[in-house]
Amino acid sequence: MNLSTPGLECLELSDLPTRGGWWELISIVQDTVSKYPAVQSLSLSTLKLIGLDIRFAHAFPNLQHLKFVNVDSEPILKLLREEPSIWPSLCTITVDGLEVERPCQI
């Protein structure tokens, strides 16, 4: 399955079951063919972020705003610590309502 939406600017993922829904999404997003270059805002809500690697970040190269609601954000924050330049345009990270800004490198 290939899901490519090159014009999508805002993506909200919520309440995906780990078995089936999340794993299928991860396999699509981390597929090297699938890219989401226009996504500027990504919201993850009530999910278990398992199976992520750097390919997840590369699927959203122009991400500016990242929001977590009722999600353990550690897997993505770990990617940011290991590869701080993966999202050069990322300006805000919001975790359960607490917003952290970082200088945009646009």
C-alpha positions in Angstrom: 0.0 0.0 0.0 1.3 3.5 -0.9 -0.3 6.5 0.6 1.2 9.7 -0.7 -0.4 13.1 -0.1 2.1 15.7 -1.2 -0.2 18.7 -0.6 -1.3 17.8 3.0 -0.2 20.6 5.4 -1.7 19.5 8.7 -2.0 15.9 9.9 -3.7 14.7 13.1 -3.4 11.1 14.1 -5.6 10.0 17.0 -6.7 6.8 18.7 -5.0 4.3 16.3 -4.9 0.8 17.8 -1.3 -0.4 18.1 -2.0 -3.7 16.4 -3.1 -3.1 12.9 -3.7 0.7 12.6 -0.4 2.0 14.0 1.8 -0.6 12.5 0.2 -0.2 9.1 0.6 3.6 9.3 4.3 3.2 10.3 5.0 0.9 7.4 3.4 3.4 5.0 5.1 6.5 6.5 8.5 4.9 6.8 8.4 3.6 3.2 11.0 5.5 1.3 8.5 6.2 -1.5 6.0 8.0 0.7 6.8 11.5 1.6 4.7 14.3 3.1 6.7 17.4 2.1 4.0 19.9 2.8 3.1 18.8 6.3 3.9 21.6 8.7 1.8 20.5 11.6 1.7 17.0 13.1 -0.5 16.2 16.0 -0.3 12.8 17.7 -3.1 11.9 20.2 -3.7 8.8 22.4 -1.1 6.6 20.6 1.7 4.3 21.5 4.7 5.5 19.5 6.5 2.2 18.9 8.6 1.1 16.0 9.8 4.6 15.1 13.1 5.4 13.5 14.7 8.2 11.6 12.6 7.4 8.5 9.5 8.6 10.3 11.1 12.1 10.7 12.3 12.1 7.1 8.7 11.5 5.9 7.8 15.0 7.2 10.9 17.1 6.2 9.2 20.5 6.6 7.6 20.0 10.0 7.2 23.3 12.0 4.8 22.3 14.8 4.6 19.0 16.7 1.9 18.3 19.2 1.5 15.3 21.6 -1.7 14.7 23.6 -1.9 11.8 25.9 1.2 10.3 24.2 4.6 9.2 25.5 6.7 11.6 23.4 10.0 10.0 24.4 10.5 8.0 21.1 10.3 11.2 19.0 12.2 13.3 21.5 14.9 10.7 21.4 15.1 11.0 17.6 15.5 14.8 18.1 18.3 14.4 20.6 20.2 11.9 18.4 19.6 13.9 15.2 19.0 17.5 16.2 18.9 18.6 12.5 16.2 16.2 11.4 13.5 18.9 11.4 15.3 22.2 10.8 12.0 24.1 10.5 10.6 22.8 13.8 9.6 25.8 16.0 7.2 24.4 18.6 6.7 21.2 20.4 3.6 20.9 22.6 3.3 18.1 25.1 -0.1 17.8 26.9 -0.7 21.6 26.6 2.9 22.7 27.6 4.5 24.4 24.6 8.2 24.6 24.1 9.6 26.9 21.4 12.9 26.5 19.7 14.6 28.9 17.3 13.4 28.1 13.7 16.2 27.5 11.3 14.1 28.4 8.2 
